[in-house]
Amino acid sequence: PVPCQDHMLCDPAYVNEKFLAEIEGSFSRLSFENDERVMHSHGHTLHEVYALKYGKFERFVDCVVYPGCHEHVEKIVKIAVSNNVVLIPYGGGTNVTLALQLSKEEKRMI
């Protein structure tokens, strides 16, 4: 198989416009960029690394939000809960417990 991590394309994002409007001003950066969505959609289990190199993930995060401070995090979490948006805290991306594995059945914005 041909390695595909350099050109893996994300599926179209599920977008919750109300959530995005309400968090406006509560982050340092927000991204719908393909490469950032791919990078934040996996950890480092054998299954995830294999999919990254030779396949495709079942589901990608829809958006990556970079909070600028503690208050941003509090506001984003509160707004996500009220808008039924899934949040996945992401640190260094080295998770090996499948905690970053996303379900293809999830239809809410992640």
C-alpha positions as YAML, in Angstrom:
chain: A
units: angstrom
residues:
- id: 1
  name: PRO
  ca: [0.00, 0.00, 0.00]
- id: 2
  name: VAL
  ca: [1.02, 3.59, -0.63]
- id: 3
  name: PRO
  ca: [1.52, 5.68, 2.53]
- id: 4
  name: CYS
  ca: [-1.18, 8.32, 2.73]
- id: 5
  name: GLN
  ca: [-0.51, 10.41, 5.82]
- id: 6
  name: ASP
  ca: [0.72, 13.32, 3.70]
- id: 7
  name: HIS
  ca: [-2.46, 13.49, 1.64]
- id: 8
  name: MET
  ca: [-5.25, 12.07, 3.80]
- id: 9
  name: LEU
  ca: [-8.39, 14.11, 3.18]
- id: 10
  name: CYS
  ca: [-10.91, 14.69, 5.94]
- id: 11
  name: ASP
  ca: [-14.58, 14.13, 5.36]
- id: 12
  name: PRO
  ca: [-16.67, 17.32, 5.36]
- id: 13
  name: ALA
  ca: [-16.99, 18.80, 8.83]
- id: 14
  name: TYR
  ca: [-20.20, 18.74, 10.83]
- id: 15
  name: VAL
  ca: [-20.65, 22.39, 11.79]
- id: 16
  name: ASN
  ca: [-22.72, 23.71, 14.68]
- id: 17
  name: GLU
  ca: [-23.08, 27.37, 13.68]
- id: 18
  name: LYS
  ca: [-24.69, 28.37, 16.98]
- id: 19
  name: PHE
  ca: [-21.74, 26.94, 18.94]
- id: 20
  name: LEU
  ca: [-19.21, 28.72, 16.71]
- id: 21
  name: ALA
  ca: [-21.07, 32.03, 17.03]
- id: 22
  name: GLU
  ca: [-21.25, 31.74, 20.82]
- id: 23
  name: ILE
  ca: [-17.54, 30.95, 21.30]
- id: 24
  name: GLU
  ca: [-16.44, 33.88, 19.12]
- id: 25
  name: GLY
  ca: [-13.74, 35.78, 21.00]
- id: 26
  name: SER
  ca: [-13.12, 32.88, 23.40]
- id: 27
  name: PHE
  ca: [-10.10, 31.34, 21.72]
- id: 28
  name: SER
  ca: [-6.71, 32.35, 20.40]
- id: 29
  name: ARG
  ca: [-7.21, 30.39, 17.18]
- id: 30
  name: LEU
  ca: [-9.79, 28.14, 15.50]
- id: 31
  name: SER
  ca: [-9.05, 25.88, 12.55]
- id: 32
  name: PHE
  ca: [-10.95, 23.83, 9.98]
- id: 33
  name: GLU
  ca: [-7.69, 23.13, 8.09]
- id: 34
  name: ASN
  ca: [-7.37, 19.56, 6.80]
- id: 35
  name: ASP
  ca: [-3.88, 18.90, 8.23]
- id: 36
  name: GLU
  ca: [-4.84, 20.11, 11.71]
- id: 37
  name: ARG
  ca: [-8.02, 18.05, 11.67]
- id: 38
  name: VAL
  ca: [-6.03, 14.92, 10.71]
- id: 39
  name: MET
  ca: [-3.37, 15.60, 13.34]
- id: 40
  name: HIS
  ca: [-5.95, 16.00, 16.13]
- id: 41
  name: SER
  ca: [-7.99, 12.93, 15.11]
- id: 42
  name: HIS
  ca: [-5.65, 10.23, 16.39]
- id: 43
  name: GLY
  ca: [-3.32, 9.10, 19.11]
- id: 44
  name: HIS
  ca: [-0.39, 6.68, 18.81]
- id: 45
  name: THR
  ca: [-1.84, 3.20, 19.19]
- id: 46
  name: LEU
  ca: [-0.71, 0.63, 16.61]
- id: 47
  name: HIS
  ca: [-4.17, 0.74, 15.00]
- id: 48
  name: GLU
  ca: [-4.13, 4.55, 14.71]
- id: 49
  name: VAL
  ca: [-0.56, 4.74, 13.38]
- id: 50
  name: TYR
  ca: [-1.34, 2.06, 10.77]
- id: 51
  name: ALA
  ca: [-4.48, 3.95, 9.69]
- id: 52
  name: LEU
  ca: [-2.47, 7.16, 9.51]
- id: 53
  name: LYS
  ca: [0.16, 5.55, 7.32]
- id: 54
  name: TYR
  ca: [-1.93, 3.26, 5.09]
- id: 55
  name: GLY
  ca: [-5.62, 4.02, 5.46]
- id: 56
  name: LYS
  ca: [-8.11, 6.52, 6.67]
- id: 57
  name: PHE
  ca: [-9.75, 7.25, 10.00]
- id: 58
  name: GLU
  ca: [-13.41, 6.43, 10.47]
- id: 59
  name: ARG
  ca: [-14.11, 9.95, 11.75]
- id: 60
  name: PHE
  ca: [-12.19, 13.21, 11.99]
- id: 61
  name: VAL
  ca: [-12.53, 16.09, 14.39]
- id: 62
  name: ASP
  ca: [-14.55, 18.81, 12.72]
- id: 63
  name: CYS
  ca: [-12.73, 21.78, 14.15]
- id: 64
  name: VAL
  ca: [-9.68, 22.47, 16.31]
- id: 65
  name: VAL
  ca: [-10.05, 25.20, 18.91]
- id: 66
  name: TYR
  ca: [-7.00, 26.68, 20.64]
- id: 67
  name: PRO
  ca: [-8.06, 28.40, 23.88]
- id: 68
  name: GLY
  ca: [-5.86, 31.28, 24.96]
- id: 69
  name: CYS
  ca: [-6.43, 31.06, 28.72]
- id: 70
  name: HIS
  ca: [-8.26, 29.25, 31.50]
- id: 71
  name: GLU
  ca: [-11.33, 31.48, 31.13]
- id: 72
  name: HIS
  ca: [-11.57, 30.55, 27.45]
- id: 73
  name: VAL
  ca: [-11.62, 26.85, 28.37]
- id: 74
  name: GLU
  ca: [-14.39, 27.40, 30.92]
- id: 75
  name: LYS
  ca: [-16.51, 29.32, 28.42]
- id: 76
  name: ILE
  ca: [-15.92, 26.85, 25.55]
- id: 77
  name: VAL
  ca: [-16.89, 23.88, 27.76]
- id: 78
  name: LYS
  ca: [-20.06, 25.60, 29.00]
- id: 79
  name: ILE
  ca: [-21.12, 26.55, 25.46]
- id: 80
  name: ALA
  ca: [-20.29, 23.09, 24.09]
- id: 81
  name: VAL
  ca: [-22.50, 21.46, 26.73]
- id: 82
  name: SER
  ca: [-25.41, 23.78, 25.98]
- id: 83
  name: ASN
  ca: [-25.04, 23.16, 22.21]
- id: 84
  name: ASN
  ca: [-24.47, 19.38, 22.38]
- id: 85
  name: VAL
  ca: [-20.96, 19.62, 20.90]
- id: 86
  name: VAL
  ca: [-18.36, 16.94, 21.65]
- id: 87
  name: LEU
  ca: [-15.07, 18.22, 23.11]
- id: 88
  name: ILE
  ca: [-11.92, 16.10, 23.19]
- id: 89
  name: PRO
  ca: [-9.04, 17.54, 25.21]
- id: 90
  name: TYR
  ca: [-5.82, 17.16, 23.24]
- id: 91
  name: GLY
  ca: [-2.37, 17.41, 24.75]
- id: 92
  name: GLY
  ca: [0.72, 16.21, 22.95]
- id: 93
  name: GLY
  ca: [-1.11, 13.66, 20.80]
- id: 94
  name: THR
  ca: [0.83, 10.70, 22.19]
- id: 95
  name: ASN
  ca: [-2.20, 8.96, 23.72]
- id: 96
  name: VAL
  ca: [-1.99, 5.14, 23.54]
- id: 97
  name: THR
  ca: [-5.35, 4.25, 25.15]
- id: 98
  name: LEU
  ca: [-7.66, 4.90, 22.15]
- id: 99
  name: ALA
  ca: [-9.06, 7.93, 23.98]
- id: 100
  name: LEU
  ca: [-8.79, 9.95, 20.75]
- id: 101
  name: GLN
  ca: [-10.46, 7.29, 18.57]
- id: 102
  name: LEU
  ca: [-13.63, 8.80, 17.11]
- id: 103
  name: SER
  ca: [-16.79, 6.87, 16.30]
- id: 104
  name: LYS
  ca: [-18.08, 7.04, 12.72]
- id: 105
  name: GLU
  ca: [-21.60, 6.99, 14.20]
- id: 106
  name: GLU
  ca: [-21.03, 10.32, 15.99]
- id: 107
  name: LYS
  ca: [-23.03, 12.97, 14.13]
- id: 108
  name: ARG
  ca: [-22.51, 15.85, 16.58]
- id: 109
  name: MET
  ca: [-19.78, 18.38, 15.91]
- id: 110
  name: ILE
  ca: [-16.48, 17.25, 17.44]
...
